[in-house]
Amino acid sequence: MSFQQGLSGLNAAAKNLDVIGNNVANSGTTGFKQAVAQFADVFAASNGGGSRTQVGIGTQISGVTQQFTQGNITVTNNTLDVAINGKGLYRMSDGGAITYTRNGGFSLDKDGYIIGVNGQNLTGFQAVNGVIVPGVVGNLQLSAADLLPSTTANASVGANLASSDPILPPAGFLATNPATFNFSTASSCYDTLGQSHTMTFYFNKAAANTWVVNTYIDGAAANGAGVSTLTFNSSGGFLGATNPLKTAALTNGAAPLSITMDFSKMTQFGSAFGVNSLAQDGYASGQLSGYSIGADGIILGRYTNGQTQQLGQIALTNFANTQGLIPLGDSMFAESPSSGSPLTGAPGTASLGSLQSAAKEDSNVDLTAELVNMITAQRVYQANAQTIKTQDQVLQTLVNLK
């Protein structure tokens, strides 16, 4: 029986060496997960049940399992290289056939779709008008279309008006004469065509704790319910403003401007005049100049007008039993009955890990450990060969008996 035992040991040891050799060969493969050969003993069937004297008839490989431990993360210069830090796999689609991988080396095809190293489409959550739509998973595409302009609808000014300044009656205000107003500052605003206009604010001290603001757009007085009047308390704090709506008709073909002003950040202290903040919510059209990927998988497009917009979100998938996944090669895996159903969601939610852009996850193969395992497997192979040799010598002795 030792021949059978030794032969099974040789086969198992050879299979183990194959597994170790494959691990070593893929120690530099991005996203590769090392495999481990699992051994099981073999006993002959016995009608009498278990026996204390029963001897096993050898060993066998009961399975080869993937070890989904975290690999080291290496920084790259490609924004679309994305590493997973934690659990989860990328969900890839090849014409509707879904596979999974930890290889985050992505690129763009000619149509702007994000694809893996073998051409499969990376899937994720779509963005509609710059807003991520949760639950809708599809092939991620980075639109290169220009960002449409946005008309200024709201603006704010934050500044300190020097309480020590003299009173300059608003009735004598003249925008072209600096002697007729105390202070001025300017901001940009945008029309429906995305064209920039200059919005200038002129401040006149009308009385103690009372200031009047004249708003001009492109050198012409803005229309509305009249000039704005700001009032402050005795401590210099802002109390309120009248006539916050400012409108202006334009001659460039754009629709008239209608801007609601916010003066709530204004103060009146004894210190000199100073502008603390100027803000408005409009912008010109912009072209896509780049993109970035956050830890949550959201892809932000950067535009030449300084704006950003969400273009999509990478999805991750986890399984109850990742070792039950079927390896397909090319660092790809497929769902199986033993893996459980796929659990797809946004990075950083539930049990899913986070993402790191401009980085790749290295193979989790420990070369030192694999080389030691190789030596051990070699010794096991030699030992099993020795049992066959010994059994041959025993049989030879029996044959030579006279």
Secondary structure as GFF3:
##gff-version 3
##sequence-region A 1 402
A	DSSP	alpha_helix	2	25	.	.	.	ID=ss1
A	DSSP	beta_strand	35	42	.	.	.	ID=ss2
A	DSSP	beta_strand	58	66	.	.	.	ID=ss3
A	DSSP	beta_strand	73	75	.	.	.	ID=ss4
A	DSSP	beta_strand	82	85	.	.	.	ID=ss5
A	DSSP	beta_strand	89	94	.	.	.	ID=ss6
A	DSSP	beta_strand	97	101	.	.	.	ID=ss7
A	DSSP	beta_strand	107	108	.	.	.	ID=ss8
A	DSSP	beta_strand	114	115	.	.	.	ID=ss9
A	DSSP	beta_strand	121	128	.	.	.	ID=ss10
A	DSSP	beta_strand	131	139	.	.	.	ID=ss11
A	DSSP	beta_strand	154	160	.	.	.	ID=ss12
A	DSSP	three_ten_helix	170	172	.	.	.	ID=ss13
A	DSSP	three_ten_helix	178	180	.	.	.	ID=ss14
A	DSSP	beta_strand	183	190	.	.	.	ID=ss15
A	DSSP	beta_strand	196	207	.	.	.	ID=ss16
A	DSSP	beta_strand	210	217	.	.	.	ID=ss17
A	DSSP	beta_strand	220	221	.	.	.	ID=ss18
A	DSSP	beta_strand	223	224	.	.	.	ID=ss19
A	DSSP	beta_strand	228	232	.	.	.	ID=ss20
A	DSSP	beta_strand	238	241	.	.	.	ID=ss21
A	DSSP	beta_strand	245	248	.	.	.	ID=ss22
A	DSSP	beta_strand	257	262	.	.	.	ID=ss23
A	DSSP	beta_strand	274	280	.	.	.	ID=ss24
A	DSSP	beta_strand	288	293	.	.	.	ID=ss25
A	DSSP	beta_strand	298	303	.	.	.	ID=ss26
A	DSSP	beta_strand	308	314	.	.	.	ID=ss27
A	DSSP	beta_strand	316	318	.	.	.	ID=ss28
A	DSSP	three_ten_helix	322	324	.	.	.	ID=ss29
A	DSSP	beta_strand	326	329	.	.	.	ID=ss30
A	DSSP	beta_strand	332	334	.	.	.	ID=ss31
A	DSSP	beta_strand	343	345	.	.	.	ID=ss32
A	DSSP	beta_strand	354	357	.	.	.	ID=ss33
A	DSSP	beta_strand	359	361	.	.	.	ID=ss34
A	DSSP	alpha_helix	367	399	.	.	.	ID=ss35
###
